[in-house]
């Protein structure tokens, strides 16, 4: 089925029809990957549509831009207003939001000075890894592609060029018949999924690789760690060897798009019982409970549209 696009988008300070949001083919970002972006979800709640951790996402957008020496031409308040406006203008409740900033048309060299263009799009999106993934889990594989080594490309920035690595990992996994790929760091230890963070459960304790494992410290990752600790589930950040994927009681991926997705097998080896385990189910309950009122939002994460 062909992709259905929304009617309106925000670009460089104003709302315009989707088809009019264009950029020049010689824009710096198109050739060199010089963009930074965020993936954000809004959810339908009993109090109306709310954007999940909008402020935190926009803070990370500015942090990514700082790393790449990009001075964003709009304030965080202006971008937050743009996010709300595209949701309203497109008549959306639950939606996926994509604020993006990129080096536009200017000089042609790697270090050329260019204007910084920006856009915010919003569209309806269900479970990223498939309609059944949240309940039934997915089959994953360890990719033949590793994440970049430290002090090469900054994994702590959510930049367009970084996701060339994720494309290799995800496309290889799909080609081999898996739902998603898992990357190792340059050390050979676990890093993250193609576009998701990774958690393993041993004896009821939640384990996750550290920031030093060439991963993006995701906002959903932080959410789960916070919810788990609040619920009395111990959380450990540590280096994890690849073979522990085969030994874990539970493995799960998380991210704004993937939300909380159980992994039922890795490299053809069944994980635990082959379905979502007790800790995964509890984290799903706590996470999705934020949006229907079962989990009290004591952190102010829900920002009303």
N, C-alpha and C positions, 0 to 999 in steps of 0.2 A: 504493500500500500504506500502511495506517495506521501511524503512528509507534508503535514498541514502546518502552515505558518500563521502566526497571529497577525492582526491587522496593523498594530501600532508598535513602534519602537522609539526609544530615546537615543538621540545622537547629538553630541556636541552642543548640548544645552537646550534642545527642544524635542518635542514629540513630533514624529513624522510617520507617514505610511511606511510599512516594512520594506517595500520594494525600493524606496528612495534612500535607504540607508546604505550608501556606497562609499568606497574608498578607491584611490587610484591603484592600478596594477603595479606601479613602481614604488608603492609605499614600502618603507624600510622593513616593516614587520613581515610583509609577505615574503621577502627574500631571506631575512635573517632571524625570524622567530622572535623579534623584539616586542613582545606584548606581555602584559600581566593581566590576570583576570581572577574572578571568583565564581564559584558555583554556590548558589544559595537556594533554599526552599522556603516557600510560604505554605502554610497549612490552614485548612478550615478548622476553626476552633469554635467552642460554644459562644465566644465573644466576637466572632467574625474572623476574617482572614488575618493571619499574623505571620510575620516574617521571622524565621528562626535565626537568632543570633546575628542579626543584620549588622549591628555595631561592630561585633568581633570580626565579621567577614570584611567589612570595609577597612577596619584597622589593618588587617593582614594585606589587603590590596595596597595600602600605602607603604607597608613594610616591604612588599615585593618590589614596588616601584623605587623605593629608596636604594635597594640593593643594586638595581639596574640603572641608577642615576636618571630616573624619569620623574620630572616634576609634573605631577598631575594638575591640570588646569581648573579643577573643580574641588570644592570643599567636601568633606564627608557628609555634611548636612545636605548639600545639593545633590549628592549621589543617592543618599537615603530617600530624598524626596522623589528623585527620578525612579527609584525602585518601586516606590508606592504608586507613582503615576502610571507606570506601564501595566501594573497589575489592575488598577482601576479602569484604565482606558480599554484594556482588552477583556474586561469583565471576568477576570480570573479570581479564584479563591485559592485552591491548592495549585501551586505553580513552581516552576524552576526559573531562577533568575540568573542572568549572566552579565554582570558588569565587566567591561573589558577596556583596557587602555593600550594604545599601541603607537609606535613611532610611525608617523604618516609620511607624506611626500615631502622630501627635502633633498639633501645631498644623497649621493649613491654609495659612499664609503661606509665601512663598518662603524666608524666613530663619527659619522656625519651628524650635524645638527638638523633636527627635524621637528615639526610641531608634534605635540602629543594629542592624538584624537581619542575620543571616548564614546562608548555606547553602553546602553543597558537594554537587554532584551528579556522577555518573560514568555514562557509557553507552558502548556500543560505537560506533565511528565509523570508517568507511573514508575513502578520499580525498574531501576536501571538495568538490572541483570535478568529481567524477565518476570512475568506476572506470578509465577509459582516460586520464585527464588527465595522470597522472604520466609515462606513456610517450609518448603521442601529442601532448600539448600541447593548448592551447585557443586559440580565436579571441577576441581582446579588442578593446575599442573605447575611445577616449578619451571620457569622459563629458561631457555638457553641464553637469554640476554640478561646481563647484570646491570644494576644501577651504576651511575657514574661515581667515580672515586672522589673522596674528599678534596676540596680545593681545586676542583675542575669546573663543574657547573654547580651553582648553589642550590641544593635540594630544598633549602628552607624558603625559597621564593616560589610562588605559584606563577610561573612564567610559561608562555606559549611554547618556547623552544624546548623546555624540559619535557614536554609531553610527547616529543618524538620517541623518547625511551618507552613511555607507556604504550604508544601505538605499536611498537615492535612486539612488546610483551603480549598485548591484548590480541593482536592479529595472529600471532603464532598460536596462542591458545585456541582461538576459534578455528583456525585451520586444522588443528589436531583434534577437534571435537570437544574441547573443554569449555566450560562457562567463563573462566577467567584464568589469567596467569599470575604467578607469584614470582617476584624478583628477589635475587640475592644481592647483597651489597658487594662491593669489590673485595671485601674480606672473605667472601664465601658464606657469610652469616645471613640470616633472614633480614630482608628490608621491608617490602610492602607489595601490594598488588599493583596492577597496571595503573589504577587510579584510586586505590583504596588502602587504608591502613589495616593492619593485621593484628589479631589477638588469638592466643592459644590458652586453653584452660588445662591446668594440672591440679588435681586434688582440690578443686573448687576455687583455685587462685587464678586470677586473670594476668597473663603475661603478654607483654608487647615489646617489640624492638625499640631502642632509644633513638633520639634524633640523630645521633652520630652514625646511624645505619643508612645514611643517604636517603632519608624519607622526608616527606612533608608532614609536619606535625599537625594533623588535621583537626578541624574544629569539632567534627563528630567524634573523633578519637578522644579529644579532651572532654567532650560531653559524656561519653561512656565511662571514662575513668572517674569523672566526678560523681555520676549517678551510682556507679558500682561502690565507690568508697562510702557514699552516703548511705547505701543499703547494707553496709557491713561486708562487702566483698573485697578481699585484699587484691591490690593491683601492684604488679612488679614490672618495672621497665628494665630490661636486661638484654644482653646479646643472646641470640638463640640460634643454635645450629640447625641446618636444614632438616636433619633426620627427626628432629622433635615434632615436625609436622605430622609424621607418621605415628608418633607415640602419644600425642595429645588426646585428652578426653573430648575436647571440643576445639574447633577452629572457626573463626568468623572474620568476615571483612566488614569494614564500615567506611562510610563517606557520605557526603551530602547526597550524591546520586544513589549510591548503593544502599544507604541507610544502614540496616544491620542485617547482613546476609550470612546465613550459616554455610559452612563448607562441609559437604558430606563425604568427600574423598579428595585425596591429593595424589597425583601420579598413579591413579587406579587403586590406591590403598584406602580402604574405608577408614573414616575418622569416627572414633567412638562407636555409637550405635548406628551411624549412617544417617542421622537426622539431627535436627536442632536439639542441643542438650539443655540441661537445667539452667546453667548460667546464661546461655544465649537467650533462652526464652524469657528469663527474668529481665535481662537487659532490654529486649524488645518491648516487654511490658512497661518498663520504666520509661523508655524513650518515647514510644508512641502514646503513652499515658500523658505526656506533656501537652498533647494536642487535643485530648478529649477530657482533660480535667482529672484523670486518675492520679497523675503525678503532679504535686504542687510545684509550680515554677518559682521556687524561692530565689532563683538567681536572676530573674528578670530577662530571661532569654527570648521570650515571645514579645515581639514588637509589632503592635497592631498597625494594620494598613490604614 
